[in-house]
Amino acid sequence: MRWEQAESLLAVAQSADLVRMRRGAIDDPCFYETLAFVPQCSEHQLDMAVSGAALVALEWTGMQDVVLLIDPLADEDGAHRVYAHDVGTLPGQPFDWWFPDLSDALALIQRGREGKQVTWPESRIDDAWERSARSGRFVLERVLEQSLSFWDEASGGLDELRAAVEGRHGPGSVACERFRRYLDALATARDGGVPTFAERAATDPACVRRGVAAHARRWLTARRS
């Protein structure tokens, strides 16, 4: 299925009130850098990981707290895989369900809305596509693994993750440049650098609106004590 066809399916699903678009990529000043040093700000981690993986996020209108993550890059069979996640689960938990293609996800949602019997797909899939950096879930889960580590224990593998993000977005894209800031900040945190952006984020109006500034202030206070 070409992505243009998938977008047409999404438009139909939205008009039928089956799904609605989740907010777009985060581009507030200092946001990514702050999260590199303040991993406890977990309410934003999924949104950041989705942005890094270049996935399309939808909310399932008939099931509260379920987010559908669509891969706009088709797999080797031309399918756009979909991952479903309950945002109420603990950070770092694996994703609950997956669908081989967008059409499968939308068909199941429609059956549920019509009161018909619903058969859930397998909870996990482990094939060559999912194990490769081409998969959106590959990037998504590795971003979460990195961002949920304590800043002074951030593990290696950032170069691999950087290459995977560039492969998803394209090395010259605005989204890739924005996310690269996060990876650079995470590397700085790993190496014990001074987070000057946390100082800025503590008072930045955009970060205040998102609730990130309070996390930055708490981190700075703990660091100075």
Salt bridges, closest charged atoms under 4 A:
GLU4 OE1 - ARG2 NE 3.62
ASP28 OD2 - ARG210 NE 2.66
GLU33 OE2 - ARG181 NE 2.78
GLU43 OE2 - HIS215 NE2 3.39
ASP47 OD1 - ARG22 NE 3.25
ASP47 OD2 - ARG23 NH2 2.51
GLU59 OE1 - ARG20 NE 3.06
GLU59 OE2 - ARG22 NH1 3.23
ASP71 OD1 - ARG168 NH2 2.69
ASP75 OD2 - ARG81 NE 2.94
GLU76 OE2 - ARG134 NH1 3.07
ASP96 OD2 - HIS85 ND1 3.62
GLU114 OE1 - LYS116 NZ 2.96
ASP126 OD1 - ARG131 NH1 3.08
ASP127 OD2 - ARG81 NH2 2.88
GLU130 OE2 - ARG81 NH1 2.94
GLU130 OE1 - ARG137 NE 3.63
GLU141 OE2 - ARG124 NH1 3.07
GLU141 OE2 - ARG137 NE 3.85
GLU166 OE2 - ARG180 NH2 2.72
GLU177 OE2 - ARG180 NH1 2.43
ASP184 OD1 - ARG162 NH1 2.86
ASP191 OD1 - ARG190 NE 3.57
GLU199 OE2 - ARG224 NH2 2.63
